[in-house]
Amino acid sequence: MGDASESRRPGLRDAIVAVAVAAAAAFAFDAGVSVARGWSPPLDYVLFCLGLTALCALVIGLVFGWGPRRVELALAAWVGCAIPLDIFMFAPRSLWFAALVAGASLLALELRDRQRTRPVSAGLAVGLAFSFSAVILPRLSGFLGFARPTKWPYSLMLIAALGGILAGHSLYTRLRATTPRLPSESLISALLLAAMVALVPLALTGASTDQRVAPATQASSGLATAGEAPPSIVVLVLDTVRADRLSLYGYERDTTPNLRRFVEDHQRAVVFPLAISPSSWTLPAHASLFTGELPSSHGAHAGRLLDLRHTLSPDDGLIARTTLAEVLRERGYATAAILANAQITYFNGMDRGFDQVVVPRSPGKLSLLGEALRARFAPWAFAHLIKAYPPASAVNHEIIRYLESCENMQCFLLGNYMEAHWPFAARPPYRGRFSDPERGRSRQTDRYDEEILALDAALAELLEQLEERGILDRIWLVITADHGESFGEHGTEGHGTNVFNEEVRIPLLIHPPLGAYVTRHDAAVSLIDVTATLSALAGAAPLGRGRDLRAEIDLAPVQIELYGDVRLTMAERTPSRAVVLGHAKLIDRSGVTELYHLREDSEERHDQASAAPEAVSDLVHFLPPLTQSQVQDGAPGREATVEEIERLRALGYVQ
């Protein structure tokens, strides 16, 4: 009798089969969801992720498929590894979470009749439970008040859901043993998987269809009518583009041949050689453009994305009295923003004054274990396909559609492009275009330059269409950036880490309509000067503290503020501020001052503070305040949604 019992006991092969079926079921669900959302992933990418998933399943099956409960232990181990990898990406909290998940899975599977363990049936059940917990539950949790997948309530809810599904399957298996007429548990699991695939586009609100910018309609509060009002305004923000990497600004690589030719062919176009952003990352820089104020005034500066543990507090929002879009709308402009960087929309008040804010659809990707493994261990593979933002072509398409509807009215349109933002992986034919090892450039530098080249080509297509349609002669066109990018020049990588030129010196090109002009200025100008100029040309008073660039301007300080590295904890932050006056730049980092002469030392390699104490003494009075803005006491924070957290993680803001 004992021998018979032993012969029916699952073996190592059964454990491997069970884990393989669980992985295959979850992968089929993952691919099915992509198709249901309207995206057909490339076959080679699918096969690559499938191979990673299968390899992981095989390893786990071999390692954990031992002992008297081989199938259950192997499946519990697979779920315990797969869910933390997919959701938490090997964060330290994954250790305890993996143990809890594995324990819940094992406990639930232990309810199964030991003599009736079926590897395929058990694998399907685990695949179902994993898919629901990793994809469906995070979205549903928002409706239940647990929007953050890093808090204990959500974690416990996930474990309860996972264990509940597996326990239900085990109980159904025992019930069917006494009632054979019931459908097989494998069939039930397969049907539930198919049902979830069909329901996912509903759970992922708005994810299954493209957002489209609606045609412009004249603002009802407009003060001017067509024919007598100023021309329309188009501002294109090239996210994360530093000026010194454009051949338009003298870079030795021809990264912007089209922009360079555009300036050569259009005499009205003016390039400002020393344009400065008020900050070195997306939120405060865009907020300054929107308000004409420094971060210390408009309030959208904190960036405590890690410290807040995914909570957006009130001081992450815009608290300025008015915005450029609000001013223009009051002057009769229809207003719209087309943003490749959805992060801009996550913060309170950033959409003020816009009639509509549209984020074009991003390229799709798989979302479960295979993609998590690729992102963790082979991020270079298919990186040009897997991006967290829409391509420039999608932004161009929406810009043209909107501007064509503005023919008989005044419109203000803000467009944002993300090609130059990390991760750097230009699409063909620009991928691999630059490689210059003899000059000591890093691979990241080469890939960044290729992204700028690709963006330049996209801008050329847009400008050509604007010219062909006669739109270019009827609009004020501004091409600029929000900040740059560091590649180790001053000991940091990325952006939002310092106030040196690699992160705050930006391109600025203004092309006025026929009959209008703008004056070129060799001295430093600020992004907030663009705000003042655009509000003034619409007939309003210049908004903010900037200057109208259409006229000769006096030499004035250009100020920069950074409240600390957005990727570090509060203890590691180094708040910084700087001022540029003419071509002299003074930096203050927590009381330590540095002085640079930008005309001779644009890369800020030679600190002149000790050699020129008088200049430091003169400039220190122009440093910005870098003070905390006043926020209403008790104002509630907002919890970031799962989609927002995923996008921030993909862009490198959340680890």
Residue pairs with C-beta under 8 A, 6 or more apart in sequence:
5 115
8 115
9 68
10 70
10 71
10 117
10 119
11 70
12 61
12 62
12 65
12 66
12 70
14 65
14 70
14 71
14 117
14 119
15 61
15 64
15 65
15 66
15 70
15 71
15 73
15 74
15 119
16 57
16 58
16 61
16 62
16 65
16 74
17 61
17 119
17 120
17 123
18 61
18 71
18 74
18 75
18 119
18 120
18 122
18 123
18 126
19 57
19 58
19 60
19 61
19 65
19 74
19 75
19 78
19 123
20 54
20 57
20 58
20 61
20 123
21 119
21 120
21 122
21 123
21 124
21 127
22 57
22 75
22 78
22 79
22 122
22 123
22 124
22 126
22 127
22 130
23 53
23 54
23 56
23 57
23 78
23 127
23 369
24 53
24 54
24 123
24 127
25 123
25 124
25 126
25 127
25 128
25 131
25 189
25 190
25 193
26 53
26 82
26 127
26 130
26 131
26 134
26 368
26 369
27 49
27 50
27 53
27 368
27 369
27 370
28 127
28 193
29 127
29 128
29 131
29 135
29 193
29 196
29 197
29 368
30 131
30 135
30 366
30 367
30 368
30 370
30 371
31 41
31 46
31 366
32 193
32 194
32 197
33 135
33 197
33 200
33 367
34 40
34 41
34 364
34 365
34 366
36 197
36 198
36 200
36 201
36 208
37 200
37 201
37 204
37 207
37 208
37 364
38 208
38 209
38 364
39 363
39 364
41 364
41 365
41 366
42 382
42 385
44 382
45 366
45 382
45 385
45 386
46 366
48 370
48 374
48 381
48 382
49 366
49 370
49 371
49 373
49 374
50 370
51 370
52 369
52 370
52 373
52 374
52 377
52 378
53 368
53 369
53 370
53 373
56 78
56 81
56 82
56 369
56 373
57 78
60 74
60 77
60 78
60 81
61 74
61 78
63 77
64 73
64 74
64 76
64 77
64 78
65 71
65 73
65 74
66 73
67 73
69 106
69 110
71 109
71 117
71 119
71 122
72 106
72 109
72 110
72 112
72 117
72 122
73 106
75 105
75 109
75 122
75 123
75 126
76 102
76 103
76 105
76 106
76 109
77 102
78 126
79 101
79 102
79 105
79 126
79 129
79 130
79 162
80 98
80 99
80 101
80 102
80 103
80 105
81 98
82 130
82 134
82 368
82 369
83 97
83 98
83 101
83 130
83 133
83 134
83 158
83 162
84 90
84 91
84 94
84 97
84 98
84 101
85 94
85 369
85 372
85 373
85 376
86 134
86 367
86 368
86 369
86 372
87 134
87 138
87 149
88 94
88 97
88 150
89 372
89 375
89 376
89 649
89 655
90 376
91 655
93 150
97 155
100 155
100 159
101 158
101 159
101 162
104 159
104 160
104 162
104 163
104 166
105 126
105 129
105 162
105 163
105 166
107 163
107 167
108 162
108 163
108 164
108 165
108 166
108 167
108 170
109 122
109 166
109 170
110 170
111 167
111 170
111 171
111 174
112 122
112 170
112 173
112 174
113 173
113 174
113 177
116 173
116 174
116 177
118 173
118 185
118 186
120 186
121 169
121 173
121 184
121 185
121 186
121 189
122 169
124 185
124 186
124 189
124 190
124 193
125 165
125 166
125 169
125 170
125 185
125 189
126 166
127 189
127 193
128 165
128 169
128 189
128 192
128 193
128 196
129 161
129 162
129 165
129 166
129 169
130 162
130 368
131 193
131 196
131 368
132 161
132 162
132 165
132 196
133 158
133 161
133 162
133 165
134 367
134 368
135 196
135 200
135 367
135 368
136 196
136 199
136 200
136 203
137 157
137 158
137 161
138 149
138 154
138 642
139 203
139 204
139 205
139 642
140 203
141 147
141 149
141 154
141 157
141 642
142 641
142 642
144 157
146 153
146 154
146 157
147 639
147 640
147 641
147 642
148 154
148 309
148 310
148 311
148 639
148 640
148 645
149 155
149 158
149 642
149 645
150 309
150 310
151 309
169 185
169 188
169 189
172 182
172 185
172 188
173 185
175 182
176 182
176 184
176 185
201 207
201 208
204 643
207 643
210 360
210 361
211 358
211 359
211 360
211 361
212 358
212 398
212 401
213 336
213 338
213 356
213 358
213 398
213 401
213 402
214 356
215 401
215 402
215 405
216 334
216 336
216 355
216 402
216 405
216 406
216 409
216 411
217 334
217 355
217 409
218 332
218 334
218 409
218 410
219 329
219 330
219 332
219 333
219 334
219 335
219 355
221 329
221 330
221 332
222 229
222 331
222 332
222 333
222 410
223 330
223 331
223 332
223 539
224 230
224 331
224 332
224 410
224 539
225 332
226 408
226 409
226 410
229 331
229 332
229 410
229 538
229 539
230 410
230 476
230 537
230 538
230 539
231 410
231 474
231 475
231 476
231 513
231 516
232 333
232 403
232 406
232 409
232 410
232 411
232 412
232 413
232 474
232 475
232 476
233 328
233 333
233 411
233 412
233 413
233 475
233 476
233 478
233 534
233 537
233 538
234 399
234 403
234 413
234 415
234 475
234 476
234 477
234 478
235 289
235 412
235 413
235 414
235 415
235 478
235 480
235 530
235 534
236 415
236 416
236 417
236 459
236 462
236 477
236 478
236 479
236 480
237 286
237 289
237 414
237 415
237 416
237 417
237 480
237 481
237 482
238 417
238 419
238 420
238 455
238 479
238 480
238 481
238 507
239 282
239 340
239 341
239 416
239 417
239 418
239 420
239 421
239 481
239 482
240 418
240 420
240 421
240 422
240 481
240 482
240 483
240 484
240 485
240 495
241 420
241 452
241 455
241 481
241 484
241 506
241 507
242 481
242 483
242 484
242 485
242 501
242 502
242 503
242 505
242 506
243 249
243 275
243 481
243 484
243 505
243 506
243 507
244 250
244 251
244 501
244 502
244 505
244 602
245 251
245 253
245 255
245 448
245 449
245 452
245 484
246 255
246 256
246 259
246 452
246 507
247 253
247 254
247 255
247 256
247 257
247 260
248 256
248 259
248 260
248 263
248 271
248 507
248 509
249 271
249 273
249 507
253 434
253 436
253 449
254 260
255 449
255 452
255 453
255 456
256 452
256 453
256 456
257 456
258 456
258 457
258 459
258 460
258 463
259 456
259 459
259 460
259 479
259 509
262 269
262 460
262 463
263 269
263 271
263 509
266 511
268 511
268 512
268 514
268 516
268 517
269 509
269 510
269 511
270 509
270 510
270 511
270 518
270 519
270 520
271 507
271 508
271 509
271 520
272 508
272 509
272 510
272 520
272 521
272 525
272 549
273 522
274 505
274 522
274 523
274 524
274 525
274 580
274 583
274 598
275 480
275 505
275 506
275 507
275 508
275 524
275 525
275 526
275 527
276 504
276 505
276 506
276 524
276 525
276 526
276 527
276 558
276 560
276 580
277 285
277 288
277 481
277 482
277 483
277 484
277 504
277 505
277 506
277 526
277 527
277 560
278 284
278 285
278 288
278 294
278 295
278 526
278 527
278 528
278 559
278 560
278 561
279 285
279 288
279 295
279 301
279 483
279 504
279 560
279 561
279 562
280 483
280 484
280 495
280 496
280 497
280 498
280 499
280 503
280 504
280 560
280 562
281 303
281 482
281 483
281 495
281 496
281 562
281 566
282 341
282 343
282 344
282 482
282 483
283 300
283 301
283 303
283 316
283 343
283 344
283 347
283 350
284 295
284 298
284 300
284 301
284 303
284 561
284 562
284 563
285 482
285 483
285 527
286 344
286 350
286 482
287 293
287 295
287 298
287 299
287 300
287 301
287 318
287 320
287 350
288 294
288 295
288 298
288 527
288 528
288 531
289 324
289 480
289 482
289 527
289 528
289 530
289 531
290 298
290 318
290 320
290 323
290 324
290 325
290 350
290 352
290 353
290 531
291 297
291 298
291 318
291 320
291 322
291 323
291 324
291 528
291 531
291 543
291 544
292 324
292 528
292 531
292 532
292 535
292 542
292 543
292 544
292 545
292 546
293 320
293 528
293 544
293 545
294 528
294 545
294 559
294 561
294 624
294 625
295 301
295 561
295 563
296 561
296 624
296 625
296 626
296 627
296 628
296 629
297 320
297 545
297 629
298 318
298 319
298 320
298 629
299 315
299 317
299 318
299 319
299 320
299 629
299 631
300 316
300 317
300 318
300 319
300 347
300 349
300 350
301 315
301 561
301 563
301 629
302 313
302 315
302 316
302 563
303 316
303 496
303 563
303 564
303 566
304 313
304 316
304 566
304 570
305 566
305 567
305 648
305 653
305 654
306 567
306 568
306 569
306 654
306 655
307 569
307 570
308 316
308 637
310 639
310 640
310 645
310 654
311 637
311 638
311 639
311 640
312 346
312 347
312 348
312 637
312 638
312 639
312 640
313 637
314 348
314 631
314 632
314 635
314 636
314 637
315 628
315 629
315 631
316 347
316 348
317 347
317 348
317 349
317 350
318 347
318 348
318 349
318 350
318 352
319 349
319 629
319 630
319 631
320 349
322 353
322 543
323 349
323 352
323 353
324 353
324 412
324 531
324 534
324 535
324 543
325 335
325 337
325 352
325 353
325 354
325 412
325 414
326 352
326 353
327 353
327 535
327 538
327 540
327 543
328 335
328 353
328 410
328 412
328 534
328 535
328 538
328 540
329 335
329 353
329 355
329 412
330 540
331 410
331 538
331 539
331 540
332 409
332 410
333 410
333 411
333 412
333 538
334 355
334 406
334 409
334 410
334 411
334 412
335 353
335 354
335 355
335 356
335 411
335 412
335 413
336 354
336 355
336 356
336 357
336 358
336 402
336 411
336 412
336 413
336 414
337 344
337 351
337 354
337 356
337 357
337 358
337 413
337 414
337 415
337 416
338 358
338 359
338 360
338 395
338 398
338 399
338 402
338 413
338 414
338 415
338 416
339 345
339 357
339 358
339 359
339 414
339 415
339 416
340 359
340 360
340 389
340 390
340 392
340 394
340 395
340 416
340 417
340 418
341 389
341 416
341 418
341 421
341 651
342 359
342 389
342 644
342 647
343 644
343 647
343 648
343 651
343 653
344 350
344 416
345 351
345 357
345 359
346 640
346 644
346 648
348 638
351 357
354 414
358 398
359 390
360 390
360 394
360 395
360 397
360 398
361 390
361 394
362 387
362 388
362 389
362 390
363 385
363 386
363 387
363 390
363 391
365 371
365 385
365 386
371 386
374 381
374 382
374 386
375 386
379 423
380 425
383 423
383 425
384 425
384 426
384 427
384 428
384 431
387 418
387 423
387 425
387 650
388 646
388 647
388 650
388 651
389 418
389 421
389 651
390 418
391 419
391 427
391 458
392 417
392 419
392 454
392 455
392 458
392 459
393 458
393 461
395 415
395 416
395 417
395 458
396 458
396 461
396 462
396 465
399 413
399 415
399 462
400 462
400 465
400 466
400 469
402 411
402 413
403 411
403 413
403 466
403 469
403 471
403 475
404 469
404 471
405 411
406 413
410 538
412 534
417 455
417 458
417 459
419 426
419 451
419 452
419 454
419 455
419 458
420 448
420 451
420 452
420 455
420 485
421 651
422 485
422 494
422 651
422 652
423 652
424 444
424 447
424 448
424 450
424 451
425 431
425 447
425 451
426 433
426 447
426 450
426 451
426 453
426 454
427 454
430 450
430 451
430 453
430 454
430 457
431 450
432 450
433 450
433 453
434 446
434 449
434 450
434 453
435 446
436 446
442 487
442 488
444 487
445 487
448 485
448 487
459 479
463 472
466 472
466 475
466 477
472 511
473 513
473 514
474 513
474 514
475 513
476 510
476 511
476 512
476 513
476 516
476 534
476 537
477 510
477 511
477 512
478 508
478 509
478 510
478 511
478 530
478 534
479 507
479 508
479 509
479 510
479 511
480 506
480 507
480 508
480 509
480 527
480 530
481 506
481 507
482 506
482 527
483 495
483 496
483 503
483 504
483 506
484 495
484 501
484 502
484 503
484 504
484 505
484 506
485 494
485 495
485 502
485 503
486 492
486 493
486 494
486 495
486 497
486 498
486 500
486 502
486 503
487 493
487 502
489 500
489 502
489 603
490 498
490 500
490 502
490 604
492 498
492 565
494 567
494 652
495 503
496 503
496 562
496 565
496 566
496 567
497 503
497 565
497 566
497 567
498 562
498 576
498 589
499 560
499 561
499 562
499 576
499 577
499 578
499 587
499 589
500 587
500 604
501 585
501 598
501 602
501 603
501 604
502 603
504 560
504 578
505 602
506 527
508 525
508 527
508 530
510 518
510 530
510 533
510 549
512 518
516 537
516 550
517 550
518 533
518 549
518 550
519 549
519 550
519 551
519 552
519 553
521 549
521 553
523 555
523 582
523 583
524 558
524 580
524 581
524 582
524 583
524 598
525 547
525 549
525 553
525 558
526 546
526 558
526 559
528 544
528 545
528 546
529 546
529 547
529 548
529 549
529 553
530 546
530 549
531 543
531 544
531 546
532 542
532 543
532 544
532 545
532 546
532 547
532 548
532 549
533 542
533 546
533 547
533 548
533 549
533 550
535 541
535 542
535 543
535 544
536 542
536 548
536 550
537 548
537 550
542 548
547 553
547 556
555 581
555 582
556 581
557 579
557 580
557 581
557 619
557 622
558 579
558 580
558 581
559 577
559 578
559 579
559 622
559 623
559 624
560 576
560 577
560 578
560 579
560 580
560 624
561 576
561 577
561 624
561 626
562 575
562 576
562 577
563 573
563 575
563 626
564 570
564 573
564 574
564 575
565 572
565 573
565 574
566 653
567 652
567 653
567 655
574 589
574 590
575 589
575 590
575 626
576 587
576 588
576 589
576 590
577 587
577 588
577 623
577 624
577 626
578 585
578 586
578 587
578 588
578 623
579 585
579 586
579 619
579 622
579 623
579 624
580 598
581 619
581 622
583 597
583 598
583 599
584 595
584 596
584 597
584 598
584 615
584 619
585 595
585 596
585 597
585 598
585 604
586 593
586 594
586 595
586 609
586 615
586 616
586 619
586 620
586 622
586 623
587 593
587 594
587 595
587 596
588 620
588 623
593 609
593 616
593 620
594 604
594 607
594 609
595 607
595 608
595 609
595 612
595 615
595 616
595 619
596 604
596 606
596 607
596 608
597 608
598 604
608 615
609 616
640 648
645 654
648 654
649 655
